[in-house]
Amino acid sequence: MRKLSRRDFLKLGWRIFGGSVGAALLPKSAQAQTNGRKLPNIIVLVCDAMTAHNLSLYGYSRKTTPNLEALAEKAFVYHNHYANGNFTVPGTSSLLTGLRPWTHRAINGPGKVRQELSRHNIFHFLGDDYFKLAFTQNYWAAYLLNQFSSDIDALLPSSEFSMVSSGAVSQKFEKDERVANQALVRMLYYSNSLLLSFIHGLYYQIKINTIPSEEYPAGLPRANFYDNVFTIKDLFDGVADRILELDKRGFSFFSYFHVYPPHNPYRPHKDFIGMFDNDSYMPISKKEHVLSIGANQASLDNERDKYDSYLANIDMEIGRLVARLREQGTLEHTYFIITADHGEMFERGTNGHFTGLLYEPVIRIPLLIFVPGNQERRDFRASTNNIDLMPTILNLAGVEIPASIEGDLLPGLGGVEDFNRSIITMEAKESAAFRPFTKAT
């Protein structure tokens, strides 16, 4: 039997004992090595489908993000930050690997990176000096994390904060989550089995209808796992609890939280419903694109109103989350990064992001970074890209940056502003992942 490493002990404490009990049962040698806190903690919070285009932080006329605006006064704010795709798979893959879509090849859904790149991820390169925790509510992002699971110390189930108990496929096939979920998706929705899909939908609707939801008149928020319903407050409280539990143990950690809101369906708390209905906002009229899905302007305006209300709800919870971390002293030794995997659009005849189009609303995303000890706002307006996060994080952790990484260090955090830099984003979901591209934007 091989000798247990410090990392093995930390994983054992988290997975078997949990909470502060697990930390107390760690060997004294392991605890002693971690209490020095020589390395900063690093947290990445990804809000799915959050477009910079609709954030008042970046000049949107509706007051969708008053909390982010207040928080920005002590943050690094990146104004022209771009995703490497217009939906979850390429956007998340590029963030986690530091590679462009045509390199990692996770371009369609549910995609996976090239087999030989399965260890080319942020969790692996951070090494054993960090305890690494990951969580996502998005099943396409979960497939990606599952590929990197050997490098993740604690991979939380996507149903971690769900109000419906463990009927999730991911709970039944923990080691084959990607295959099991894809099999279910194909059986129910791609096999033209109307009966199976109807029965499946009815079953979960009955389960969900038993949950009190007076606070959510439009329905409880849900993710694209079939039984994953939650409240926004419980979700962000859960994220805060996990972070504070890690911080309490005293060892350096990297945590990646990929939450589903504000991805559709847009279901805000009752206090935010209708807050922008019938206001003075008038979007610029734009001609329908030939590649659009053909949505009329009235429906686009209606969806935008709901999305903006949902954004305001998420903004409030982010404000609460950051306030709690500051109150507990966690941010004194932690880099906290807020970003998205891609954006969302309500123009040119297109609603959402599952499109062949690459206009600003679907690829320009927020990026705020809270730096330990920083007490002033710093704005960066040169173009940056989400492949820049990985080399920047490695640099913050004092880890050598592999030559294979295609991103640059973010300005202010080791890099400099380059106003002549070209930003390249790609959409190729209808092309085969591991063959020459036949159709792409």
Disulfide bonds with the S-S distance in Angstrom:
none
